[in-house]
């Protein structure tokens, strides 16, 4: 167990003027309130608090953060109050402990809605005081080190939560040693077989490669020194989870992973970084394009040059080149840009270090719970990145595979919404163009452009996804309001309610009766089908004192008796809107369909190729999809041309009967050249059923042509 004097010595090593008496007081207080408490391991609970504080000291945190580490469980597990901590140790410490307590109570493996809400709370806690999450990370690291004392199901739950949320947060804060240890510990519990296989294999390779590593280090140092560069060179094996991830990504076994060696070259300035890169490439052939995180740092501020070369004996080696300051930042992470410097103020560089966190807080409000969870995990785990440039030379980090649309939304939401194309390196490209590192991108916009649901197929960033979905959701709301208002007006007219007598205040009161905030909310619910227009008009008639008509015709949507209504059709993102099938194209399940909003008659469903869609949609197209609907049948029209042979019509009707296709209408005409043309409307299940029938009809004797019309 770590001792308090060891923690104090550690703090004094990086902050000689620290008020260590406050740390001693916190230790004494914590020992008193946790007296008699033990962990599952049987150790005194105080040991966990000391280990947490020791981890924070390793992270070079300030005195208040170390004190909060010693006290982080006092509010949750003892009778200590926030006010008591504030009086004894100050407001900052009390706020940190309270923040950690709130995070500890969150259940991230709960329902989607609660999990999303809880992660939002973590991010807001981080934005208020980043030390809250740092204490929580230190607490989680020690808990992971001692996780073996929990039951297996609890081990898996905690490990999964740590791998999904806390390890990525550590990476985003730049604390890579902590992130690596968390990931390795998680893998030990989530996939112990793979963990032990990799661990044993790495141990064998270390024995084999110890001499090789020393030789490579010496070779690099000698080469650089010959060219006037004094460098520190370090060699290591990649950590276990990193190797595991490569295995899974490539679908290979441990024996097929070659690039497990990594070397770090630390030089004096940026110029020497690039010079050293040149000398490395002169000795060994690079196997891929190097990554320049100095010219375009990662969102967490990480700077370095990365390259992979083919070394001696065909050994693939990753080499990182950075300055001493860059190395310090990479090792210490957040403490290298600390906002709570003793007696100091944050610099602009400190502020920019948290841009990624602010961006998460900006877009998260637009996500529904499921999308938010997916997006936040994607954003936190984002590692494979590219960097591109604006025309003015500003670097923009994007995930690998990002398109011009992603770039546009990174610049500004309005630019994203109005994006119609892009110039990449001076050449016009579509908005779906995939960007590459080093591209110079200029977005072309149009005031007439607006986001399409198809864009979601091409974007990679959570910000772009969130903004597009937010726009589409608002658009669907407007459409639902228009439909709802139209349906409501028709129902009012049919029930004899004079619209000119209906005041806005009356509608507002009625909206409140349905527990809705506004009249538009009420029309929206009617449009979505969640409230019936008849129900609303019924209450309105009572308010106005209008008697119910003796004969009341139901609201009808034009459709044939046997034609499907809303069954089998889903308007993406919308439920319950009135659906109608016009006679122009007769769409079938399995075909690509769209809908467009019609005034007063709901949504009209058409095949994508229907001429009426292009002619009449006026930009009001909606995304439509088919849903399973059992044995629902749909009308389809076919045209058959054949020789005027006796018995051919009987052959056709017999085949249709065998194929379970009911004939709704039949019109046959003959011509002077002894040919007959039949126009039929039949009922089929879907497009596949129709294609099967058409193929069989074409195989009949004396049938010359069969087509759908």
LINHU-V98233 format. One record per run of one state. SS is the DSSP state (A for helix, B for strand, O for the rest). FROM is the first residue (numbers start at 1). LEN is the number of residues. If there is no record, write none. Layout:
ss->{SS,SS}
from->{FROM,FROM}
len->{LEN,LEN}
This chain:
ss->{O,A,O,A,O,B,O,B,A,O,A,O,A,O,A,O,A,O,A,O,A,O,A,O,A,O,A,O,A,O,B,O,A,O,A,O,B,O,A,O,B,O,B,O,B,O,A,O,B,A,O,A,O,A,O,A,O,B,O,B,O,B,A,O,A,O,B,O,B,O,B,O,B,O,A,O,A,O,A,O,A,O,A,O,A,O,B,O,B,O,B,O,B,O,B,O,A,O,B,O,B,O,A,O,B,O,B,O,A,O,B,O}
from->{1,4,15,20,34,38,39,44,45,59,63,72,74,78,82,90,91,105,112,129,131,146,147,150,152,173,176,191,192,227,232,238,240,251,254,257,261,268,270,284,285,287,291,293,305,311,312,315,316,324,338,348,353,355,367,369,382,385,391,395,400,403,404,412,413,418,419,425,427,430,434,435,440,446,453,458,462,495,499,502,504,514,519,529,533,545,569,572,574,575,579,582,593,598,603,608,611,617,621,627,634,644,648,659,663,671,675,685,687,699,703,709}
len->{3,11,5,14,4,1,5,1,14,4,9,2,4,4,8,1,14,7,17,2,15,1,3,2,21,3,15,1,35,5,6,2,11,3,3,4,7,2,14,1,2,4,2,12,6,1,3,1,8,14,10,5,2,12,2,13,3,6,4,5,3,1,8,1,5,1,6,2,3,4,1,5,6,7,5,4,33,4,3,2,10,5,10,4,12,24,3,2,1,4,3,11,5,5,5,3,6,4,6,7,10,4,11,4,8,4,10,2,12,4,6,1}
